Amino acid sequence: MKQKIKESPSRIIFLVIDVIILLLITYACFIPIWHMIMASFSNPTALNTHSGIVYFPLKNLDTQAYKIIFQYKKLWSSYLNTIIYIVFTCLVTGVLTTLAGYIFSRKRFHFRNGFMMFISFTMLFNGGMIPNYLVMKALHLTDNPLVMIIPGALSVFNIIIMRTAMENIPQALEEAARIDGASDLRILWSVILPLCKATFAVIMLFTVVAKWNDYFSALLYLPTRRDLHPLQMALREILITATSDINSSSSSLLENSTTYKNSIEYASIVVSTLPILCIYPFVQKYFVTGITMGAVKS
């Protein structure tokens, strides 16, 4: 029979304070999301006069704000554009980051430290917005869907994480595969990459979130191609114009657009964040492991 270890008073006090602090942090992180969801379903008149956090839908459940948003024709095309940009960016990022991480993690690559210092320099200094725009224009990427995929496809930060994760894999595994006649690509695909799947998943998560929230690239590089705008640009237009551009067949909705202004803003935020919130739980189990594998170890 196991003997129960008696906790000291100081230990109990520490655990109580620890739990209280964690609960407060959890509340601070969760309550803004809950407030947005509840406010988006609240009665617009009650919401306009309410101050403070909304814990439950005010007065009665109202879904009119979502009906107005979903009648915005550009929303669905923007959703499709964002999904396309995310898929192709993840493909390009996955291939380039994996290859770069493998090359820089091999000790037989004599110039790896020099190249690593050179590309790491770009993390601290870059040309800025105007030179970047001039480069995109010179490459004929402005008003081109490729401008949403190519420029940000390779990140030095991701390369460093992937390189460090691959360096932690025992060298004996690569040597054994090479003795069996495996090429570098075969070693990377069959030996190295399966052991780095947690780090790879985290990099993909970073890429998806960054591309999902990216609107500035479209604002800067797609000035005349509104049909190529991602979701965030469509939501930005809704938030800025306060529903003035919404094409609705119901005149009553247009008449009440001012009343539903705040509700539409909250509903737009929910629409833009809900998919990411649904994806994250499936990747969360790789998050800590992937970051730890890719961390710089002394």
N, C-alpha and C positions, 0 to 999 in steps of 0.2 A: 504494500500500500504506500503510495507516494505521500510524503509529508509536505504539507503546504508551507511554503516559505512565507514568513511574516514580513510584510512590508514595513519599513521604518516610517515614522511620521513625515520626515523630510522628503522621502521618496513619494509618498502619497500626495503631499502638497505639490511637488514637482509635476506629477502626472495630471493632477487636477488643473493646474495652470496651463500645462501643455495642451490638454484637451480644449480648454476654453479658448486659447489662442488659435488653435487649428479650426475650431468652429467659427470664430470671428473671421478668419481668412476665407473659409469656405463661403460664409454668408456674403462677404464683400465681393467675392468672385461670381457667385451665383445670382445674387439679387438683381444686378443690372439686366441680365438676360431674362429673368422672370418678369421684371418690370416692363420690358419691351413687349413681351408676349401678351401679358395681361392688358397693357395699354392699347395694343393693337385690336383687341377684342372688346374694348370698352365702348360705352355710349359716347359719341363724339361731343355732345353738349356737356356731359358730366366731366369728360376728360379735359375740355378746354377750361373749365373752372376749377379743376382739381390741382392741388399742389402737393408734392411729395411723392413717395413711392406708391405704386399701384400693386397691391398684393392680390386682388381679385378683380375681375371685370366690373367696371362701375355701372351701376343701375341694372343693365341687362346685357346679354351677349350680343354683340353686333359684329357681323362679318362683312359689312358693306365696304370697308376700306380694302379688303382683299378682292372683292368683286371689281372695284374700280381699277386696282392695279392689274389684275389678270385680264382686263379688257384693253389694256395698253398693248397694242399689237407688237410694238418693238421689243417688248419684254421677252417674248418667246424666241425671237431670232437672236437676241443678245445672249440668252441662255445657251442656245446652240453654239454660238460663236465662242463663248467661254469654254464650253466642254471641248470643242475642237482644239482651242489653244492649249488647254490643259493636257489633253491626250498627246499631242505632238511635242509639246515642250517636255513632258515627262519622258517620252521616247528619246528625244535628243539629249536631254540632261542625263538620263540613265546611262546611255551608251558612252557619252563623252566623259562623264565623271568617273565611270568605272575604268575606262581605258587610262585616263590621266592618273587616277589613284594607283592603278597597278604599275604604271611606268615609274612614277615617283617613289613607289615603295620598294622597288628593286635596287639592292645595293650595288649590283653590277653596272647600273646606269651611273657613270662616273660624274656626270654634270648635273645630277638631280638637285643638289643643294643650291647651285648657282641659278638654275631655272626656277626653283621654288622661291628663292629670294626675289627673283625678277617679277614673277607673277603675283607674289604677295605684296609687292610694292603698290599694285593697283587697288588693293583693299584700303589703302590709306590716302592715295592721291589718284585723281582722275581728271579728265579734261573738263568736265562740267556739262551742263545741259546744252548750251549753244554748240560747243564742238561736237557733242554726240549727235545733235540734230543735223549738223552739217555733214557728218560722216554718213548718217542714214540717208540723207538726201543725195549725196554723191554716189552711194551704192544703189540708188533707185529703190529704196525700201519704204519711203514715205507713201502713204495710201496703199500699202501692200500688206496683206495678212501675215507675211513672213516676218514683218517687223515686230509682231507680238510673240514670235517664237524664238528667232535666232539670237537677238542681242543678249537676252538674259538666260540663255540655255546653259551656260557654263559659269559656275560660281567658284571662286577661289576657296571660299569657306567650305563648300561641299567637297572640294578636292582634298583639302587638308583633313577633313573628317574621314573620308574614304581611305586616303593614304595611310593614316595612323591605324585605322582598323585592319588594313591589310598587312601592315608591318608587324602586328601582334600575332599573326598566324605563324605557327612553327615552320621554319625553313625546311624541315625534314619532309613535310608533305609535298612541297614543290619538287624537292630533289627526287623523291620516290616516283612522282609522276613523270619527271623528266627521264629517269632511268627506263621507265616503261615506254618511252618514245613519244610522250605527249608534247605538243607544241605549246607556245606561250598562250595562244588563244584557247587551246584546250584546257590548259592548267587554270587559266582565269575563269573559264565557264564552268568547269567541272569540280575544281578544288577550292579556289579562292572565293568566288562569288557566293556559293552556298553557305560558307562560313561567315559571310558579311551581310546576310540577308536582313538582319536587324538594322544595321547602319544604312543599307540601301533603302529600306522602308521609311526610315526617318527622313532621308534626303528627299524621297518622293513626297512625303508629307509636307516638308518645307516648300517644295516646288509647287504643289497643288495650292497651298494656302496663299503663297505669294502671287501666283498667277490669278487665283480667284479674286483677290483683293486689288489687283492691278487695274487702275483706271487712268493713271497719269500717262502711261505709254500711249494709250489710244488717244488721249487728249492732245498729246504732243505730235504723234506721228501719223494719226489718221484724221486730219482736219476736215477733209471733204467726204470721206467714205463712212457715212453714218451706218451703212448696212454692215460694216465690219466691226462695229463697236461691241465690246463685251458687256456682260451683265452690269457691272459696276457703273458704266457710263449711262446705261438706261436708268438705273436707280438714281444716279446723280441728277439726271434731267428731271426725274419725278420730284426729288427733294428740292431742287432749286426753283423749278417753275411752279411748284405747288399745284400740280395736276392741271395746269392750264393747257397742256398739249395732249391731254388724254382724249383719245377718240372713242367716245361711248355712244351707243345707240339710244341710251336712255337719257332724256333731257333732265330728268329729276336728279340723276347722279351729277350731272354737270352743274346744276343749280346748287347742289349741296357740297360741291368740291371745297369751298372755303370752310364749311363746317367740319369736313372730314380731313382738313389739312394735317393736323397733328396725328390723327389715326393713320393716315396714309404714310406719314414719315416713319412711324413705328412699324407698320406692316412691311414697308420696304426694307427696313433693317432686318426684320425676321426672315423675309424671303431670301435675303442675301447671305445670311449666316446659318440658316437651318441646314442646308446640305453639308457644310463643313462640320457642323455639330454631329451630324449623323455618321459621317465618315470617321471622325476621330476615334470613337471607341474601338473600332476594328484595328486601328494602327497603334493604339495607346500601349499595348503590351510590348511592342518593339521599341517604344520611345526611349525608356531609360537604358535598356540594353544597348541600343544603337548609339546613343550619345556616349555611354561609358566606353564602348569599344573604340569609338573615334576620338576619345579624349587624349590630350597630350599627357603622357605618363612620365614621371621622373625616374 
